[in-house]
Amino acid sequence: MKTKYMQGTVHSQKEGGKRVKKILVIGSLNMDCMIETHHMPKPGETVLGNSVTLIPGGKGANQAYAAGKLGGRIGMIGAVGDDAYGRRLKGNLEDAGVNTECVEIICGGTTGQAFITVDEDGENAIIVIQGTNRDVTRDRVQKFAEKIRDSDIIVMQMEIPASTVEYVKDMAVEMGKTVIIDPAPAQRELPDSFWKGVDYIKPNESELEILTGRKIRTKQDIRDGARMMLDKGVKGVIVTLGEDGCMLVTENGEKSFETTKVKAVDTTAAGDSFTAAFAVALSEGKDCEEAIRFGQKASAVAVTRKGAQTSMPSRSEITN
């Protein structure tokens, strides 16, 4: 097993003479079953698939793995079953330099799974089976309070119980940590208190619709939806727009970021690669705008490859 917050092989614990901050991901680990097909089936339709592949995934694990490949000082809190999938998922993270001492093995539990259908345009549809991700409860996470205290940037998603995410957020805000929440899969009717004090959220357009309960069709809709999240207590909203880039909205205004045009093969890891690279850049002392651009570079590489963790770029691939 890697040592505590072990670095990736391409990056040191200092960037430009500054201490690189520690990132802690709290989230899901899934084994992805990826099915490739010509087009997505409509209700009642049966289509033929071209191939099926098992690939380590889960939004939390994807983000931790991607941050490790980019050289981040990265650890993870999560849970897997006492099965072959769980052992493979932990081992894969360790290979990327992620500290997994807080990824617990649940006896009798079943590791989470995701069934991902990808069409010939690289677009995907995903069904997630939570499995042991449900066991990442407040009580389980509370045991690792010192790990949270020892970290600087806390990254979470919504494939673990929302009550756990809010509990950790409150703890991290009180400790003065930077909190990033990737609100996927998005959930309706979360209380405003859930968002209070969060530094950054990164919804896409459909997730912003769910979070706000309003249609998102135009740039003005995006602005209005993002400002609704600011009113709930979020400090910065980064709305990702696929090939159209992203928009950052804060109380100081807004800014749009164009992205490099690439031929997408599989968009499964687009958001996770962005989130990981964004967190890594912040950990190295970059400002929010620089971190967004770094995230876009990582995402532009990831979508040109198949799979989740298998598509994550190394630092050299996005800096050269």
C-alpha positions as CSV (number, residue, x, y, z in Angstrom):
1,M,0.0,0.0,0.0
2,K,1.2,3.5,-0.7
3,T,2.3,5.7,2.2
4,K,0.1,8.4,3.6
5,Y,-0.8,11.0,0.9
6,M,1.9,9.5,-1.3
7,Q,2.6,11.6,-4.4
8,G,2.3,10.5,-8.0
9,T,5.6,9.9,-9.7
10,V,5.5,13.0,-11.9
11,H,5.0,15.6,-9.2
12,S,6.5,16.7,-5.9
13,Q,5.0,17.9,-2.6
14,K,6.0,21.5,-3.5
15,E,4.9,23.5,-6.5
16,G,6.9,26.7,-7.1
17,G,8.2,26.6,-3.6
18,K,4.7,26.4,-2.1
19,R,3.4,23.5,0.0
20,V,0.9,21.5,-2.1
21,K,-2.3,21.1,-0.1
22,K,-3.8,17.7,0.7
23,I,-7.0,16.6,-1.1
24,L,-9.4,14.2,0.5
25,V,-12.2,12.6,-1.7
26,I,-15.2,11.2,0.2
27,G,-17.4,9.2,-2.2
28,S,-18.3,6.2,-4.2
29,L,-16.4,3.3,-5.6
30,N,-18.1,1.2,-8.4
31,M,-17.1,-1.4,-10.9
32,D,-18.4,0.0,-14.2
33,C,-19.9,-2.4,-16.8
34,M,-19.5,-0.4,-20.0
35,I,-21.6,-1.4,-23.0
36,E,-20.9,0.1,-26.4
37,T,-23.8,0.3,-28.9
38,H,-24.7,2.2,-32.1
39,H,-27.5,4.1,-30.4
40,M,-29.3,4.3,-27.1
41,P,-32.4,2.1,-26.9
42,K,-35.7,3.9,-26.7
43,P,-38.4,2.7,-24.3
44,G,-39.5,-0.8,-25.5
45,E,-36.6,-1.1,-28.0
46,T,-34.0,-3.8,-28.0
47,V,-30.6,-2.9,-29.6
48,L,-27.4,-5.0,-30.1
49,G,-24.3,-4.0,-28.2
50,N,-20.9,-4.1,-29.8
51,S,-18.9,-4.9,-26.6
52,V,-18.9,-5.0,-22.8
53,T,-16.0,-4.1,-20.6
54,L,-15.4,-4.0,-16.8
55,I,-13.6,-0.8,-15.8
56,P,-12.9,0.6,-12.2
57,G,-15.2,3.6,-11.6
58,G,-17.5,5.4,-9.2
59,K,-17.5,9.2,-9.2
60,G,-15.5,9.4,-6.0
61,A,-12.9,6.8,-7.0
62,N,-12.7,8.4,-10.5
63,Q,-11.9,11.7,-9.0
64,A,-9.4,10.3,-6.5
65,Y,-7.7,8.3,-9.2
66,A,-7.5,11.2,-11.6
67,A,-6.0,13.5,-8.9
68,G,-3.5,10.8,-8.1
69,K,-2.4,10.5,-11.8
70,L,-2.0,14.3,-11.9
71,G,0.3,14.1,-8.8
72,G,-2.1,15.4,-6.2
73,R,-1.6,14.6,-2.5
74,I,-4.7,12.5,-2.4
75,G,-6.5,10.2,0.0
76,M,-10.0,8.7,-0.1
77,I,-12.8,7.7,2.4
78,G,-15.3,5.1,1.0
79,A,-16.4,1.5,1.2
80,V,-16.3,-1.6,-0.9
81,G,-17.5,-5.2,-0.5
82,D,-15.4,-8.1,0.5
83,D,-15.3,-9.3,-3.1
84,A,-13.1,-9.3,-6.2
85,Y,-14.5,-6.0,-7.4
86,G,-13.7,-4.3,-4.1
87,R,-10.1,-5.5,-4.0
88,R,-9.6,-4.5,-7.6
89,L,-10.9,-1.0,-7.0
90,K,-8.7,-0.4,-4.0
91,G,-5.7,-1.8,-5.8
92,N,-6.3,0.5,-8.8
93,L,-6.4,3.6,-6.6
94,E,-3.2,2.6,-4.8
95,D,-1.5,2.2,-8.2
96,A,-2.3,5.8,-8.9
97,G,-0.8,7.0,-5.6
98,V,-4.1,7.3,-3.7
99,N,-4.0,6.6,0.1
100,T,-6.8,4.0,0.7
101,E,-6.4,3.4,4.4
102,C,-9.9,4.9,4.9
103,V,-11.5,2.8,2.2
104,E,-13.1,0.1,4.3
105,I,-14.0,-3.4,3.3
106,I,-17.5,-4.3,4.4
107,C,-17.9,-8.0,5.2
108,G,-21.0,-9.4,3.5
109,G,-21.4,-6.2,1.5
110,T,-21.5,-6.0,-2.3
111,T,-19.3,-3.5,-4.1
112,G,-21.2,-0.8,-6.0
113,Q,-21.7,-1.2,-9.7
114,A,-22.6,1.1,-12.6
115,F,-24.0,0.0,-15.9
116,I,-22.9,2.5,-18.6
117,T,-24.3,2.5,-22.2
118,V,-22.1,4.5,-24.7
119,D,-23.3,5.3,-28.2
120,E,-21.2,5.9,-31.3
121,D,-21.2,9.6,-30.6
122,G,-19.6,9.0,-27.2
123,E,-22.7,10.1,-25.3
124,N,-23.7,7.9,-22.3
125,A,-26.5,6.9,-20.1
126,I,-25.8,5.4,-16.6
127,I,-27.6,3.3,-14.0
128,V,-25.9,3.1,-10.6
129,I,-26.3,0.3,-8.0
130,Q,-25.1,1.8,-4.7
131,G,-24.1,-1.4,-2.9
132,T,-21.6,-0.6,-0.1
133,N,-21.6,3.1,-1.1
134,R,-24.8,3.2,1.1
135,D,-22.5,2.2,4.0
136,V,-20.6,5.5,3.8
137,T,-22.7,6.8,6.7
138,R,-22.2,9.7,9.1
139,D,-21.1,7.2,11.8
140,R,-18.6,5.6,9.5
141,V,-17.1,8.9,8.3
142,Q,-17.0,10.3,11.8
143,K,-14.3,7.7,12.7
144,F,-12.1,9.5,10.2
145,A,-12.5,13.0,11.5
146,E,-8.8,13.4,12.0
147,K,-8.2,12.5,8.3
148,I,-10.6,15.4,7.4
149,R,-8.8,17.7,9.8
150,D,-5.5,16.8,8.3
151,S,-6.7,17.6,4.8
152,D,-7.1,21.0,3.1
153,I,-9.5,20.4,0.2
154,I,-12.6,18.1,0.6
155,V,-14.2,16.7,-2.6
156,M,-17.6,15.0,-2.5
157,Q,-20.3,13.7,-4.9
158,M,-23.8,12.4,-4.5
159,E,-23.4,8.7,-4.9
160,I,-23.1,8.3,-1.1
161,P,-25.9,9.3,1.3
162,A,-26.8,13.0,1.1
163,S,-26.9,13.1,4.9
164,T,-23.2,12.0,5.0
165,V,-22.3,14.7,2.4
166,E,-24.0,17.4,4.5
167,Y,-22.4,16.1,7.7
168,V,-18.9,16.2,6.3
169,K,-19.5,19.6,4.7
170,D,-20.5,21.1,8.0
171,M,-17.5,19.6,9.7
172,A,-15.2,20.8,6.9
173,V,-16.6,24.3,6.8
174,E,-16.1,24.6,10.6
175,M,-12.5,23.4,10.2
176,G,-11.9,26.0,7.5
177,K,-11.4,23.6,4.6
178,T,-12.1,24.2,1.0
179,V,-15.2,22.2,0.1
180,I,-16.0,21.1,-3.5
181,I,-19.3,19.2,-4.2
182,D,-20.0,17.6,-7.6
183,P,-23.8,17.4,-7.3
184,A,-24.2,14.2,-9.4
185,P,-26.4,12.4,-9.5
186,A,-28.4,15.6,-8.7
187,Q,-31.2,15.4,-6.1
188,R,-34.3,17.5,-5.7
189,E,-35.5,19.1,-2.5
190,L,-32.3,19.3,-0.6
191,P,-32.6,21.9,2.1
192,D,-30.8,25.3,1.7
193,S,-28.7,24.3,4.7
194,F,-27.1,21.5,2.6
195,W,-25.3,24.1,0.4
196,K,-24.4,26.8,3.0
197,G,-20.7,27.3,3.1
198,V,-19.8,25.2,0.1
199,D,-16.9,26.8,-1.9
200,Y,-17.6,25.3,-5.3
201,I,-20.3,23.2,-7.0
202,K,-19.9,21.8,-10.5
203,P,-23.3,20.9,-12.0
204,N,-23.9,20.4,-15.7
205,E,-27.1,21.9,-17.3
206,S,-29.4,19.0,-16.5
207,E,-28.1,18.8,-12.9
208,L,-28.7,22.6,-12.5
209,E,-32.3,22.1,-13.6
210,I,-32.8,19.5,-11.0
211,L,-31.1,21.5,-8.2
212,T,-33.1,24.6,-9.0
213,G,-36.4,23.2,-10.3
214,R,-36.3,25.5,-13.3
215,K,-35.7,24.9,-17.0
216,I,-32.2,25.7,-18.3
217,R,-32.3,26.6,-21.9
218,T,-30.3,29.8,-22.4
219,K,-27.2,31.5,-20.9
220,Q,-29.5,33.7,-19.0
221,D,-31.2,30.6,-17.5
222,I,-27.8,29.3,-16.5
223,R,-27.0,32.7,-14.8
224,D,-30.3,32.7,-13.0
225,G,-30.0,29.1,-11.9
226,A,-26.4,29.6,-10.7
227,R,-27.5,32.7,-8.7
228,M,-30.2,30.6,-7.0
229,M,-27.5,28.4,-5.8
230,L,-25.5,31.4,-4.6
231,D,-28.6,32.5,-2.6
232,K,-28.5,29.0,-0.9
233,G,-25.0,29.7,0.4
234,V,-22.7,28.4,-2.3
235,K,-19.7,30.7,-3.0
236,G,-18.9,29.6,-6.6
237,V,-21.0,27.8,-9.2
238,I,-19.1,26.2,-12.2
239,V,-21.7,25.1,-14.8
240,T,-20.2,22.7,-17.3
241,L,-21.6,23.0,-20.8
242,G,-19.9,20.1,-22.7
243,E,-18.3,21.3,-25.9
244,D,-19.4,24.8,-25.2
245,G,-17.0,25.1,-22.2
246,C,-18.3,26.2,-18.8
247,M,-19.5,29.3,-16.9
248,L,-18.3,30.4,-13.5
249,V,-20.8,32.5,-11.4
250,T,-19.9,34.1,-8.1
251,E,-21.2,37.1,-6.2
252,N,-18.6,39.2,-8.0
253,G,-20.0,38.3,-11.5
254,E,-19.6,35.7,-14.1
255,K,-17.1,34.4,-16.7
256,S,-17.4,32.0,-19.6
257,F,-14.6,29.6,-20.5
258,E,-14.3,28.1,-24.0
259,T,-12.8,24.7,-24.3
260,T,-10.6,22.9,-26.8
261,K,-12.7,21.2,-29.5
262,V,-11.9,17.4,-29.7
263,K,-13.6,14.3,-31.1
264,A,-15.3,12.7,-28.1
265,V,-15.2,8.9,-27.9
266,D,-16.7,8.5,-24.4
267,T,-17.9,11.4,-22.2
268,T,-18.3,9.2,-19.1
269,A,-15.3,10.7,-17.2
270,A,-15.6,14.3,-18.5
271,G,-16.9,15.7,-15.3
272,D,-14.8,13.6,-13.0
273,S,-11.5,14.5,-14.7
274,F,-12.5,18.1,-14.6
275,T,-13.3,18.0,-10.9
276,A,-10.1,16.2,-10.0
277,A,-7.8,18.5,-12.1
278,F,-9.6,21.6,-10.7
279,A,-9.0,20.4,-7.1
280,V,-5.3,19.6,-7.9
281,A,-4.8,23.0,-9.4
282,L,-6.3,24.7,-6.3
283,S,-4.1,22.5,-4.1
284,E,-1.0,23.9,-5.9
285,G,-2.1,27.5,-5.2
286,K,-3.7,28.3,-8.6
287,D,-6.7,30.7,-8.5
288,C,-10.2,29.6,-9.5
289,E,-9.9,30.6,-13.2
290,E,-6.5,28.9,-13.6
291,A,-7.9,25.8,-11.9
292,I,-10.9,25.8,-14.3
293,R,-8.6,25.9,-17.3
294,F,-6.6,23.1,-16.0
295,G,-9.8,21.1,-15.4
296,Q,-10.8,21.7,-19.0
297,K,-7.5,20.5,-20.3
298,A,-7.9,17.2,-18.4
299,S,-11.4,16.7,-19.5
300,A,-10.5,17.4,-23.2
301,V,-8.1,14.5,-23.0
302,A,-10.3,12.1,-21.0
303,V,-13.2,12.3,-23.5
304,T,-11.0,11.0,-26.3
305,R,-10.6,7.7,-24.6
306,K,-13.0,4.9,-23.5
307,G,-13.9,4.2,-19.9
308,A,-13.6,6.2,-16.7
309,Q,-10.3,5.6,-14.8
310,T,-8.8,4.2,-18.0
311,S,-9.3,7.6,-19.7
312,M,-7.7,9.8,-17.0
313,P,-4.7,11.8,-18.3
314,S,-1.3,12.1,-16.6
315,R,0.1,15.6,-15.9
316,S,2.5,15.4,-18.9
317,E,-0.4,14.8,-21.3
318,I,-2.1,18.1,-20.3
319,T,0.9,20.3,-19.7
320,N,3.0,19.5,-22.8
